[in-house]
Amino acid sequence: MSSFIPFDRSQPYLLPPDLKSWLPADDMAHFVVAAVERVPMSAFCVPVRTGGRAQYHPRLMLALLIFSYANGLFSSRRIERATYRDIGVRFVTANLHPDHDTIATFRRTNRDAIEAAFAQVLLLAREAGLLRLGVVSIDGTKIDADASKYRSLRYDRIRALREQLAVDIAKLMDQAEHA
């Protein structure tokens, strides 16, 4: 069995006393961490090491990638840099700093599992009301009610939307790979 570097997001530090206190309560980092805790890790491939430094936990790496992609960071080098500079990323990684090679290797090795987990996190965000599709206007524009025939979805339309979501996530992963 592979050993992992232990991480504890509630560990207080000297400066700042607690990374959570620097983030607003409604910051996306809190949601990403909570959502990734609900994602099953059985699909992720973790190579077994017999010696050397312990590995980063796949849950930590997944949360890092999802949070980074949601904030427009696709390059593994920029993600590595953000682990030092961005408070949200530092919170998600529990103040650990995986290098760009580790991030890129994890992404390449677990691409299918990351895509499935990303879709699952997006669906959780939709259920929680954090992800909203559509336009809100207050200038007199007519807006359909939630129960209108244009708002309700048939099963085949939901399937098409899920397939489109999978295509969009695959494009996102390709963009990250090229970055």
C-alpha positions as CSV (number, residue, x, y, z in Angstrom):
1,M,0.0,0.0,0.0
2,S,1.2,3.4,-0.8
3,S,1.9,6.0,1.9
4,F,0.6,9.5,1.6
5,I,1.8,12.8,3.0
6,P,-0.5,13.6,5.9
7,F,-2.6,16.8,5.5
8,D,-4.9,18.6,7.9
9,R,-6.8,21.6,6.6
10,S,-7.7,22.7,10.1
11,Q,-4.1,22.9,11.2
12,P,-3.4,26.4,12.4
13,Y,-0.2,28.2,11.4
14,L,1.8,31.0,12.9
15,L,1.0,33.5,10.2
16,P,-1.8,33.5,9.3
17,P,-3.3,31.9,12.4
18,D,-5.8,30.0,10.2
19,L,-6.1,30.0,6.5
20,K,-9.9,29.7,6.8
21,S,-10.0,33.1,8.5
22,W,-8.5,34.8,5.4
23,L,-11.2,33.3,3.1
24,P,-14.8,34.6,3.1
25,A,-17.3,32.0,4.3
26,D,-18.9,31.8,0.8
27,D,-15.6,31.3,-1.0
28,M,-15.6,28.6,-3.7
29,A,-12.6,26.9,-2.0
30,H,-14.8,25.7,0.9
31,F,-17.3,24.2,-1.6
32,V,-14.6,22.5,-3.7
33,V,-13.0,20.9,-0.6
34,A,-16.4,19.7,0.7
35,A,-17.5,18.4,-2.8
36,V,-14.2,16.5,-3.3
37,E,-14.7,14.8,0.0
38,R,-17.9,13.2,-1.5
39,V,-16.1,11.9,-4.6
40,P,-15.2,8.3,-4.5
41,M,-11.4,7.8,-5.0
42,S,-11.6,4.2,-6.3
43,A,-11.1,5.2,-9.9
44,F,-7.9,7.1,-9.3
45,C,-4.6,5.4,-10.1
46,V,-1.9,5.9,-7.5
47,P,1.4,4.2,-8.3
48,V,2.8,2.2,-5.4
49,R,6.2,3.4,-4.2
50,T,8.5,1.3,-2.1
51,G,10.7,4.2,-0.8
52,G,11.4,7.8,-1.1
53,R,9.2,10.7,-0.2
54,A,5.5,10.1,0.5
55,Q,3.0,11.0,-2.2
56,Y,0.3,13.6,-2.2
57,H,-3.2,12.3,-1.5
58,P,-5.3,12.0,-4.7
59,R,-8.2,13.9,-2.9
60,L,-5.8,16.8,-2.3
61,M,-4.6,16.8,-5.9
62,L,-8.1,16.5,-7.3
63,A,-9.3,19.5,-5.2
64,L,-6.3,21.5,-6.4
65,L,-7.0,20.8,-10.0
66,I,-10.8,21.5,-9.8
67,F,-10.3,24.7,-7.9
68,S,-7.5,25.8,-10.3
69,Y,-9.5,25.1,-13.4
70,A,-12.5,26.8,-12.0
71,N,-10.4,29.9,-11.5
72,G,-8.8,29.8,-15.0
73,L,-5.5,28.3,-14.1
74,F,-4.6,25.5,-16.5
75,S,-0.8,25.4,-16.6
76,S,0.7,23.1,-14.0
77,R,3.5,25.7,-13.5
78,R,1.0,28.4,-12.8
79,I,-0.9,26.1,-10.4
80,E,2.3,25.4,-8.6
81,R,3.0,29.1,-8.3
82,A,-0.5,29.6,-7.0
83,T,0.1,27.2,-4.2
84,Y,2.5,29.8,-2.8
85,R,0.6,33.0,-3.7
86,D,-3.1,32.4,-3.7
87,I,-4.9,32.0,-0.3
88,G,-7.7,29.9,-1.7
89,V,-5.2,27.5,-3.3
90,R,-3.2,27.3,-0.1
91,F,-6.4,26.4,1.8
92,V,-7.3,23.7,-0.7
93,T,-3.8,22.2,-0.6
94,A,-3.6,22.5,3.2
95,N,-0.5,24.7,2.7
96,L,1.4,22.0,0.8
97,H,3.1,22.8,-2.5
98,P,3.1,20.0,-5.1
99,D,5.5,20.8,-7.9
100,H,4.4,21.2,-11.5
101,D,5.7,17.8,-12.6
102,T,3.6,16.1,-9.9
103,I,0.5,18.0,-10.9
104,A,1.0,17.2,-14.6
105,T,1.7,13.5,-13.9
106,F,-1.4,13.2,-11.8
107,R,-3.5,14.9,-14.5
108,R,-2.2,12.6,-17.2
109,T,-2.4,9.4,-15.2
110,N,-6.0,10.1,-14.0
111,R,-7.6,12.0,-16.8
112,D,-10.8,9.9,-17.1
113,A,-11.3,9.8,-13.3
114,I,-10.7,13.6,-13.1
115,E,-13.3,14.2,-15.8
116,A,-15.8,12.1,-14.1
117,A,-15.1,13.7,-10.7
118,F,-15.3,17.2,-12.3
119,A,-18.7,16.4,-13.7
120,Q,-19.8,15.1,-10.3
121,V,-18.6,18.3,-8.6
122,L,-20.4,20.4,-11.1
123,L,-23.6,18.5,-10.5
124,L,-23.2,18.9,-6.8
125,A,-22.8,22.7,-7.3
126,R,-25.9,22.7,-9.4
127,E,-27.9,20.8,-6.7
128,A,-26.5,23.2,-4.0
129,G,-27.6,26.2,-6.1
130,L,-24.0,27.5,-6.5
131,L,-24.0,26.9,-10.2
132,R,-26.6,28.8,-12.1
133,L,-27.1,28.8,-15.8
134,G,-29.1,31.5,-17.4
135,V,-29.5,35.3,-17.3
136,V,-30.9,37.4,-14.6
137,S,-32.1,40.8,-15.7
138,I,-33.9,43.6,-13.9
139,D,-34.6,45.9,-16.9
140,G,-38.1,44.6,-17.7
141,T,-37.0,41.6,-19.7
142,K,-39.5,38.8,-19.6
143,I,-38.3,35.7,-17.8
144,D,-39.9,32.3,-17.9
145,A,-41.1,30.8,-14.7
146,D,-39.3,27.7,-13.3
147,A,-42.3,25.5,-14.1
148,S,-42.8,26.7,-17.7
149,K,-42.7,24.3,-20.6
150,Y,-39.4,26.0,-21.6
151,R,-37.8,25.4,-18.2
152,S,-38.7,21.8,-17.7
153,L,-36.5,19.2,-19.3
154,R,-37.3,15.9,-20.9
155,Y,-35.1,12.9,-20.2
156,D,-33.5,13.0,-23.7
157,R,-32.7,16.7,-23.2
158,I,-31.0,16.0,-19.9
159,R,-29.0,13.2,-21.5
160,A,-27.9,15.6,-24.2
161,L,-26.9,18.3,-21.6
162,R,-24.9,15.7,-19.7
163,E,-23.1,14.6,-22.9
164,Q,-22.4,18.3,-23.7
165,L,-21.0,18.7,-20.2
166,A,-18.7,15.8,-20.7
167,V,-17.5,17.3,-24.0
168,D,-16.9,20.6,-22.3
169,I,-14.9,19.0,-19.5
170,A,-12.9,17.0,-22.1
171,K,-12.1,20.3,-23.9
172,L,-11.1,21.8,-20.5
173,M,-8.7,18.9,-19.9
174,D,-7.2,19.3,-23.4
175,Q,-6.7,23.0,-22.7
176,A,-4.9,22.1,-19.4
177,E,-2.8,19.5,-21.2
178,H,-1.7,22.0,-23.9
179,A,-1.0,24.7,-21.3
